[in-house]
Amino acid sequence: MRSLLQLPRPVLLIMLLQFTKSLGASSLIPLMSFFIVEGLGSEPWQVGLYTGLVMPLTLLANRWAGERLDHGFPVKRLLLISIFAFITLTALLTQVSSLLMLVLLIAPLMGLANMGSGTIFTYGRLYAERNGLDVTQVNSWLRMMVSLAWMIGPAASFSLVSQFGFSVTFFCTFTVGVLFLVLAWTVVPREFRSSRKSSAAKDREPVNWGLLIAGFTCLGFIITNTLFVSAMPLFFVQETGLPGSTPGLSLSVKCLIEVFIIFWSVKLAERIGIRQVLLLSAVLAATSMVLFAQVTELWQVIAISVLEGTYYGLFAGVSISFVQSFAPDRPGRATAVYMNSLFLGGMIGSVSMGIIASATDFKTVLYVAACASIVAMVVLFATLKVQPRVLEEQV
């Protein structure tokens, strides 16, 4: 952690910016399905109407923002669009009383709000490049901020709902959005933008298959994580008969280990390479899923959660740098591909979990989760000769 104190003040502020953005998102996103069912009195299947609209809008917003950044659009303007969308939707949520209002008003704003994290990642990379900093290290610190925020946000929002109700919780999230606005207004220079010049030829450039393959690799890891997190509570409690506190304890151990491993992953990547770190992560991911399927005791869950946190920390620490390395001249587009793989993997995993569990059982979900990481590992091996250009440039 010593290197954290040695980072330039602007980088620390960018980290704070990412933490605040992720805190707001993590306080709201996991809560929405619960709000639709408990707060609005809708049927569980109707959650899909909301998520089915938010997801494609998020993918489009991330892609649009990435292209604008690569064409020299000021970072601050894009970030402010995302922030104002978030502030507006949290204010509206205190007044929403029907699913129709949620779908028509909140879903479009949520799509715009979700592009904020990718914009900050791109801003961090551009700043690191411009000032001669280690891009992979800056990316890992920013990713650590996301993990820290997600350790706090969901627990805080659900606790607030249980004590004070949805309206108070949404108002608290609104205040986080206001803080995010103040930080962005003061931290991000008004005219900071990519210095790379785009051309008409670049606009007609061929498909970057390396970038798409890198995004697909990330998709495999995210599907593994989402399948497990979605199935874990019911598998541990209903199928395995472990105490009701087991899922929360497992997640806490995983997140704690993950934060430390993210920091360590950069040093490991410097020694063996980013692709090799991802290969190791894939092996640990598949192994942890298979081992989780065999647990019968609480201590076993805790021990394997350490392994799970290790695999996800390795992945989280280097994955965005891996994706960006396939398009060093288009960091906005690369970051958009990375962020979209996270959102898309989350959607695929969540939907697939219900289908698989209904057809078989929750243990099968864990085996399928292991297979998703194995697919990612196969892709990494199959494209072994395609080396990230950023790493070569840094040598």
N, C-alpha and C positions, 0 to 999 in steps of 0.2 A: 504493500500500500504506500510505500515511501514515494514511489514515482508519481502518485496522485498529487502529492503536495508540491512536486516540482513542475507540474503542468502550468502553462501560461494562464493568467487570469481569464482571458477570453474563452479558453477551452473549458475551464471550470464553469463559466457562465452558460456555455452551450450545454454542458451536462445538466446544469440546474434547469435549463429550459426543457430538455428532454424528460427529465424527471417529473416536472410539473405537468407537461402534456400527458405523459403516461399515467400519472396519478389520476388525472381527470378521466381519462379513457377507462382505466381499470376500475374506477368507482362506478362507472355507468354501464359499460358494455355487458358484464356478467349479470347485472341487475335487471336488464330489459325483459328477458323471458319471464322472470319472476313477477315483474310489474304487469306484464300483459295478462298473466293468469290470475294473480292475486289482487293486483290493483285495479285492473279494468274488468275482471270477471270473465275473460275470454276463455275459449277452449284451448288446451295445450297445442293442438295442431295449428291453431291460428298464429302461433309464434312464427311459423314458417312464412306467413304472408309478409311479416315485417323483415325478417332476416333475408328472405328471398329478394327483397327490393334493395336493402342496404348493401348486400354483397356486390352485385354488379355495379352499383353506383360508386362504391368504394374503389373497385378495380379501375373503373373509368377515370375517377378523380385522381388516383395515384399515377396513372399513365399520363394524364393531361398535365399534372403538376411536374412530372419528371421531364416531359418534353419542353415545357416552358422554361424550366431551370437550365436545361441544356442549350436553349436558344437565348440565354442572357437575360431572362426575366428576373427582376429583383427578388431575392429570397424573402425579404420582409413583406412584400405585398402578398405573395402566396401564403405566407404564414398567417398574416392577418385575416385573409379570407377564411382559412381554417378555424382560427380562433373565434371570429365573429359568428361563424356557423355553430360552433360549440356553445358559446355563451347564449345564443338565441335559442337553441334547442333545449338547453337546460332550463331556461326561463319558461319556455312553452310547456315543458314537462310538468311543471307545477300546476298547470291549468288543463292538461289533457284529460278527457273523461271518456273517450271512446277509442276503439281500435282504428276506426276510420281516420280520426284526427292524427293518430300516431303514424299511420302509413302515409298520409298525404303531407303532413307537416314535418314530422321528426325524421323519417327515413331519408329524404333528400339532404337535409342538413347534416345528418350523421355521415353520409357519404363524403361530403365536403370536409367535415371535421376530421375524418379518419386519415386525410392526406397530410396532416400536420407532422406526424412522426417521421415519415419518409422525407419530408422537406427539411427537417432538422438534421437527419442523417446526412443528406446531401450537403447541407450547409457545413456540417462538421468536416466532411471530407474535403470540400473546397477550401475551407480555412486551413486545414492541415497541409494540403498541397502547397498553398500559397505561402505558408510560413515555414516550410521545410520540416514539418513534424512527421512522426511515424503514423501513417494513415491507419494501419491495422490496429495500433494501440489506441488511437482516438476512437475508432469504431467500437472497439471492445469496451471502452469506458462508457460510451453512449449506450451500448447494449446493456451494460450493467445497470445503468439508471432505469432502463425499462423493467428489468427484473426486480429491482428494489421497489419500484412503484407498484408493480403487480403483487408484491408481497404485502403491501399495505392497503391498497385501494379496495379490493373486493371485500376483505374482512371488515374494513371500516364502514363501507356502504351498507352491507347487510346488518351490521350491528346497529347502525343508525335507523334503518328501517324497522328493526324489531323494537327499538325503544321509542322512536318518534314518528314513524310513518314515512311514506314516500315523499311527500311534499317537502318536508324538512331536509331529507336526504338530497333531493334534487337541488334545493337551494344551496346546500353546502357544496355540491359539485359546481354550481354556478359561481360560487366565490373562488373556487380553484381556477375556473376559467378566467375570471377577472384578474387573478394573480398572474396567470399565464399571459394575459394581454399586457400587463404592466411590464413583465420581464421581456417579452418579445419587443415591445416598443423601445425599451432602454438598451437591450443587449445587442440586437441585430442592427448593424449599420444600414442606413436608409437605402443606399445604392449598391450594397454588396450583391454581386452576381458572378456567374461563371465568366471567366475571361477567355474561354475558348470560342473561336469564331466558327459559326455554322455556315454551311453553304448549301446551294440547291442540290449539288451532287450528293451531299450527305443525307438530304431529305429523301433521296431515292436510293439509298444504300441497301444492299441485299440483307436478307434476314440474318441476324447474328445468332447462329445456331449454338455457338458456345455459351452465349448468355442465357438462352432458353434452356439449355441442358443444365446449367448451373442452377437456374430457378427451379427446374424439375427436381433436382437433387434435394434442394431445401424443402420442396413440397413433401417428399417422402418422410423427412424427419418430423415435419409439422403434423402430418397425418398420424404418425406413430404417437406423438405427444398428445394430440387431441383425442384419439381413440382411447388411450389409457386414462386420461383425466376424466373423460366422460363416463367411462365404465367403472372406474375405480371405486366410487362410493358404494354402488350396488354390489359389485363383486366382493369387496372386502366384508361388507356387513351382511348381505343376504346369502350369497353363495358360500362364502368361507366361514361365516359366523363369528367374525372378529368384532371387538367393541365398536360402538358407534363413533368413537373419537379417532379411530384408525385412519380414515381418509385425510382428516385435517392434519394429523401428526405426520403422515407420510408426505403430504404436500409441503409442510413447514420444513422438514428435513431436506427435502429435495431442493427447495428454493434457497435455503441457507448454503448448502454445498454448491449450488449453481453459481451464486455470486462470487465465491472464492475461485472457482474453477475458471470462470470467465477471465479473471485477472491473470491466472496462470497460463491460459490457453495461448496467449500472445507469445510468451517466452517459449512455449513448446513449439509453436509454429515457426519461430525463428530457427529452431534447431532441426526440425524434421520436415517443415513445409506445411502449408495450409491444407492441401489435399490429403496428406497423411493424417493430419489431425481429424479431418472429417471421416476418414476411413476408420480410425480408432473409435470415433464417436458412434459410427454405425454399428460396429461390432458390439460395443457396450450397450447400445440401445436395444438391439435384438436380444442380447443375453439377459438384460434386466427384465424385458417383457416376458420371456420364457420363464425366468425365475419367479417373477410375481405370480404367474399362473399356478405355481406349486406351493405357495405359502400356506401355512396352517397356524403360525404363531405370530404375535405382534413383533417380537424381536427380529424375526425374519423380514418383516415388512420394513422396519427401520433400516436394517442392514442393506437391503436391496435399494431402498430410497437413496442411500448414499451413492450407489452405483448409477441410479437414474439421474441424480443431480449432476454427477460427473459427465455423463454422456451429453446431457442437454447444455451444460455449461461450456463444454468443448465446442458444440455446434453453435451456440449463441455467440460465443466469443469471436469466431473467425468466419462465420457464414456470410455476413454482409460484405466483408472484404473479398471473399472468394468470388461472390457474384459480381461485385464491382470490377474485379480484375479482368473480366472478359469484355468490359467496355470502358476502358480507362478514359476515353475521350467523351463518353456519355454517362457521367456519374448519376445524373438525374434519372435517365432511363433505367440504368442498372439498379438503382435503389428502388424504383417503382416496381421492377420485376421481383426484387427481393420482398418488398412489402406485400405485393399481391400474392406471392407464394405463401406468405403467412396467413393472409385472410382466406385464400382459397383452400389451403390445407385445413384450416380450422373448420370451414364449412363442410368439406368432404368428410372429415373425421367425425364431426357431430352427427351428420345425417347417416353415415355408414354405421355408426355405433348402434343406433336404434334398430336398423334393418338387420344387422348381424345378430344382435342380442335376441331379437324377436324370433329369428329363424333358428338359432341354436342356443347359446348361453353367453354369459359375460366372459368366461374363460376363453372362448373362441375369439372374442374381440381382442384379447391380449395377444393371441397367436397371430392374428391378422396385423396387429400393430407391429409385431416383430418382423413380419414379411415386408411391411412398408419400408423399414430401415434397411432390410436386406436388398430391396430393389434399389434404394439410394446407393448402397455400397457397390452393387453391380454396375450402376451407371458411372460411378467414380472410377472403377477399375477399367471399364470399357473406354473411357475418355482419358486414360492416363497420359497419353502423349500430348494432349492439349493443355499446355502449361499456362498459368496466369501470367499475363504480361507485366502486371504491376510488380510482382515479386522479382521478375527478371530485371526490371528497371531499378529496383532498390538495391540490388546486389552490387 
